[in-house]
Amino acid sequence: MRRHLLEMLNLRLLEQTQKLTGLVQDTEQRILGGLLTRLDGIAADLKLVGERVASVEAEVAEIRSDRDKVNERINNLDHKVCELFTLKERVGELEAKLSSQQMATQACELRMHGIPFLEGENLKTLYHKLCFSLQLTPPPKFNFPGQKNTKIFSGPGGHYKNGKLPRKNHAVTLHRSLPAHG
């Protein structure tokens, strides 16, 4: 009987084991089916995310390219602005030079006639006073007596060189033929 009882118990245990195995297999299949469905959904979502990431990367690359182009344009504009400032300064210099040259051509010859010579007279001081009264400050450069190779005085007898002044009571002409601001 014991044996019989043991066999019955073994049979019962085998039946229960088979039932449990079937249930476990069904449960595993349901769980695996649910997991596979979820994994398929996740895979589809990942594929969409991958496509979106690729699209975003392409847009970022395009934006970077546009940014580089804008930076290049900004650098070119900065360079041109610097050039314009340099050119503006140069134009100012040229305008000043042109103005100076126009003044030089307008006042390139200064002649003083009928100045009687007085003993001890300083012609340089007289010249500077005249320039000041004509508002030519600073006075234009000028060669005065005593400077080499100059002819700055002329009178009835011709030119007087090397700082020699004409005799007393002779008319003196002080003339200049150089540009005033040269």
matplotlib code that plots the C-alpha trace (Angstrom):
import matplotlib.pyplot as plt

x = [0.0, 2.6, 3.9, 0.6, 0.2, 3.6, 2.7, -0.4, 1.4, 4.0, 1.3, -0.4, 2.9, 3.5, 0.1, 0.5, 4.0, 2.7, -0.1, 2.3, 4.7, 1.9, 0.8, 4.4, 4.9, 1.6, 2.6, 6.0, 4.5, 2.1, 4.8, 7.2, 4.4, 3.8, 7.5, 8.0, 5.1, 6.5, 10.0, 8.6, 6.9, 10.2, 12.1, 9.7, 9.9, 13.8, 13.6, 11.5, 13.9, 16.8, 15.2, 14.4, 18.0, 19.3, 17.0, 18.1, 21.8, 21.2, 19.5, 22.4, 24.9, 23.0, 22.8, 26.5, 27.2, 25.0, 26.7, 30.1, 28.9, 27.5, 30.8, 32.7, 30.4, 30.8, 34.6, 34.5, 32.3, 34.6, 37.6, 35.7, 34.7, 38.4, 39.3, 36.6, 38.0, 41.5, 40.2, 38.4, 41.5, 43.4, 40.7, 41.0, 44.8, 44.4, 41.8, 44.1, 47.0, 44.8, 43.7, 47.3, 48.3, 45.4, 46.5, 50.1, 49.1, 47.0, 49.8, 52.8, 54.2, 54.5, 55.9, 56.5, 57.4, 58.5, 59.9, 62.7, 65.7, 66.4, 69.7, 69.4, 66.0, 65.3, 63.5, 62.7, 60.7, 59.0, 58.1, 56.7, 54.6, 53.2, 52.3, 50.6, 48.5, 47.6, 46.7, 49.3, 50.3, 52.7, 54.4, 55.4, 59.0, 61.2, 64.9, 66.3, 69.6, 72.6, 71.3, 73.3, 72.2, 69.3, 68.1, 65.5, 66.1, 65.9, 66.1, 66.9, 70.3, 69.3, 69.4, 71.4, 72.9, 74.3, 72.5, 73.9, 71.3, 70.9, 72.1, 70.1, 66.9, 66.6, 63.3, 63.5, 61.3, 61.0, 59.7, 59.1, 58.5, 58.3, 55.1, 53.9, 53.5, 56.1]
y = [0.0, 2.2, 1.6, 2.2, 5.4, 6.5, 5.8, 7.7, 10.6, 10.4, 10.4, 13.3, 15.1, 14.5, 15.8, 18.9, 19.4, 19.1, 21.5, 24.0, 23.6, 24.3, 27.3, 28.6, 28.2, 30.0, 32.8, 33.0, 33.2, 35.9, 37.8, 37.4, 38.4, 41.5, 42.2, 41.7, 44.0, 46.6, 46.1, 46.5, 49.8, 51.0, 50.0, 52.0, 55.0, 54.7, 54.7, 57.9, 59.4, 58.5, 60.1, 63.2, 63.3, 63.0, 65.8, 68.0, 67.3, 68.3, 71.5, 72.2, 71.7, 74.1, 76.6, 76.3, 76.8, 79.9, 81.1, 80.7, 82.6, 85.4, 85.5, 85.8, 88.6, 90.4, 90.1, 91.5, 94.3, 95.0, 95.1, 97.4, 99.7, 99.9, 100.6, 103.4, 104.9, 104.8, 106.3, 109.0, 109.9, 109.9, 112.1, 114.5, 114.6, 115.1, 117.8, 119.6, 119.3, 120.5, 123.5, 124.2, 124.0, 126.2, 128.7, 128.4, 129.1, 132.0, 133.5, 132.2, 135.7, 138.3, 141.7, 144.7, 147.9, 151.2, 150.3, 152.8, 151.3, 152.5, 151.8, 149.1, 147.9, 144.2, 142.9, 139.5, 141.3, 143.5, 140.4, 138.6, 141.6, 141.9, 138.1, 138.5, 141.4, 139.4, 136.5, 134.2, 132.4, 130.8, 132.9, 131.2, 130.1, 132.7, 133.3, 136.4, 138.2, 136.1, 132.8, 131.3, 131.6, 134.0, 136.9, 138.5, 142.2, 144.2, 147.8, 150.3, 148.8, 145.2, 142.3, 142.5, 139.2, 137.8, 140.1, 143.4, 146.1, 149.0, 152.4, 154.7, 156.3, 153.7, 151.9, 148.2, 145.4, 142.3, 139.6, 135.9, 133.3, 130.1, 128.5, 130.0, 126.6, 124.6]
z = [0.0, 0.6, -2.7, -4.2, -2.2, -3.4, -7.0, -6.7, -5.1, -7.9, -10.5, -8.9, -8.6, -12.2, -13.2, -11.1, -12.5, -16.0, -15.3, -13.7, -16.6, -19.0, -17.0, -16.7, -20.4, -21.2, -18.8, -20.3, -23.8, -22.7, -20.9, -23.9, -26.3, -24.3, -24.0, -27.7, -28.5, -26.2, -27.6, -31.1, -30.0, -28.4, -31.5, -33.6, -31.2, -31.3, -35.1, -35.0, -32.5, -34.7, -37.7, -35.6, -34.3, -37.9, -39.0, -36.0, -36.8, -40.4, -39.2, -36.7, -39.5, -41.7, -38.9, -38.2, -41.9, -41.9, -38.7, -40.4, -43.4, -41.2, -39.2, -42.5, -43.6, -40.3, -40.5, -44.1, -42.9, -40.0, -42.4, -44.7, -41.8, -40.8, -44.4, -44.5, -41.3, -42.8, -46.1, -44.2, -42.3, -45.6, -47.2, -44.3, -44.7, -48.5, -48.0, -45.5, -48.0, -50.8, -48.7, -47.8, -51.5, -52.5, -49.9, -51.2, -54.7, -53.6, -51.6, -53.5, -54.2, -51.6, -52.7, -50.6, -52.6, -51.5, -48.1, -47.3, -45.6, -42.1, -40.4, -37.8, -39.2, -38.7, -41.8, -40.2, -37.5, -40.1, -42.1, -39.1, -38.1, -41.6, -41.7, -38.3, -39.5, -42.6, -40.3, -41.8, -38.6, -38.5, -41.1, -44.3, -44.5, -46.0, -46.7, -45.0, -45.6, -44.6, -46.0, -48.8, -52.5, -51.8, -53.8, -51.7, -52.1, -55.3, -55.9, -58.6, -59.2, -59.4, -56.9, -53.6, -52.6, -49.4, -47.1, -48.5, -48.2, -50.6, -49.7, -47.6, -49.1, -51.9, -52.4, -51.4, -52.8, -50.7, -52.9, -52.7, -55.4, -53.3, -52.2, -48.9, -47.1, -49.0]

ax = plt.figure().add_subplot(projection="3d")
ax.plot(x, y, z, "-o")
ax.set_aspect("equal")
plt.show()
